Amino acid sequence: MADAALKPRRRWLLRAGLALLALLVVGWFARNFLVRKGLEAVVTEVTGFPLEIGSFRLGILDSRIDVGGMRLRNPEGFEDPRCLDVPRLVADPEFRTLFGRNIHVEEIVVDVEEVVVVKNAAGETNLERLRALGGGGKEKGNGTKEPPKPGPGEPGQPGTQERKEPLKWRCDRLELTLRRMIYLDYSRMKDGKPAKEEFDLKVDHEEFRDIDGPDKIVRLIALRVLQRTKIRLSNISVESLTAGLEGVVGDLAGSVEGGLKGIGKSIEGLLGGKKEEAPKKKRR
């Protein structure tokens, strides 16, 4: 009789255990999905470019994020879709901040295999279209650009009742590796192919601290690419590229060549800020 009475209780306990396990599995997948979507949203918000993620792993007992095969693609208007190839990104965020607009990340390690700078047939590069560098607007008739339109819920968007709060974001430590850059110039075609150059960037595990916005990571990458190559950009100012990086770069003047002041002077020529005077002809 006692055994018969215990059987229903065991079945109930088994069912309750299975239900709890199912809830934990569903909760883990939901947590994984939400954090992945949050990462995609942040990257898209600061770049304006579409993002592809190959693999995504979120720690079971912690909030460590391990991303593989992350690729940033160019928007419409560029003949080659590639922009940034990141084989691996590892981040250690404070979990309770992941679902709001005030995110704290203790450490990010970014390994960039390839940066592809594409200059289209109209003479615009994909770097100049990056939202973090002030790009993303549409061309007006007079050749200037309109500012990017705010998305749904953002300030300035008509017909929205709720507005997004500004994204507050802080990273204590960034470790950055940049391996190579490929430059494709579709304004200079030969035999149906664009002019192509490759550069070894040699940015190996450089460390930066106290970065207060994901847009500054984008600008740091652009800054290092411009330092290590000879490409020219015409629609980005030195001020917009280096704004807010004084503390980040200046504190590491030893590892970042020349410090911020030296960078500013060297970049001014790279960005086309100064017009080169034509060589004077010698009089006979």
Secondary structure, DSSP 8 states (H G I E B T S, - for coil): -HHHHHHHHHHHHHHHHHHHHHHHHHHHHHHHHHHHHHHHHHHHHHH-S-EEEEEEEE-SSS--EEEEEEEEE--TT-SS-EEEEEEEEEEEE-GGGTTSSEEEEEEEEEEEEEEEEEE-TTS-BHHHH-GGGT----B-TTS-B------TTSTT-TT-SS-----EEEEEEEEEEEEEEEEEEEEEEETTEEEEEEEEEEEEEEEEEEE--HHHHHHHHHHHHHHHS----SS--HHHHHTT-HHHHHTTTTTSTTHHHHHHHHHHHHTT-S----------
